[in-house]
């Protein structure tokens, strides 16, 4: 499939970032935010992730070099994403490509960045291959992946008696990874998988046939190995079919924005995992206030927060190294990022592991009832916390060639 004209035109859009009063001749860092601005992940990433990157630049301030932010819509197509990435690097001198939802696109963009020694800061793709068998010295995956979702949400559902599953799975790298990682957790606990149905991505909106198969499978749990609008539509249609009266619905990658789209009448009681929630503490609330001022109709979720934090940590690293040195080699800059502890309002303190995985806690939430909610975006109550070291796949299991034996 050829890169579309709309995707390539979107790649030329530029957003002002750093303060404009600049002396000529100062070094310039260019960051390209590449995500879905028109499809199933437009709310979970999209314009709010761009706003978060802009906020990171603003919070970083003026430290002797300019920062320019470009943006583009990859339309969830690997070829489009890879073409934009090459164009940005070769023509526009982009140093970092940030966000990049859709694991198939992220893997393609990560390879371009490796070949051209630029940086891939992934905030929203989740396939464990990004820090596993296809890990790269040029890629960082900030705060969540399919292992984390399987360990937290999947593990909690199994412990609660959900020992037989049927999966509805997006048929690409992310969906496969999420189904696989959750299956490992289910079977390790003595459970079984009754079956799965994979659907074409991104061209499916009717999930009724897959829901019917799940209801006839005899499984106790419907595992949704999808995300964004696909998860929203799956949950809505499952409830319309009355599946929730016979099976438990387990959305394995669900975001605050998805719950808001569903509404509490439909989403109440669902259990899910995020690495960030705006109402966790004073620091997360302070961060959220800044982002909501930019995008009042779409509050930040874990993907948005990851876009902010990863770019802020990168800019701190550039300041530490010096912009000229940081621009010479993406791999060398990523190595310095791994050597420096992370610290920001969205995630607090953390670190980046040698395979490129950010190490942060995971939070298991239950969606509030309408009576429990005190506001439009007051949607979660915290059930438990998975410690940072347990939220990431053990290094020995990653298959990453950068991991020391």
Helices and strands as residue ranges (DSSP letters): H 5-10, E 14-15, E 28-35, H 46-60, E 66-73, H 78-92, E 96-99, H 103-116, E 119-122, G 128-131, E 139-141, H 146-149, I 150-154, H 155-159, E 164-170, H 173-188, E 192-199, H 208-215, E 221-225, H 228-240, G 243-245, E 248-251, H 256-262, H 264-267, E 271-274, H 282-294, H 302-321, H 323-328, H 330-339, E 342-344, E 348-352, E 358-359, E 362-367, E 380-386, H 388-391, H 395-398
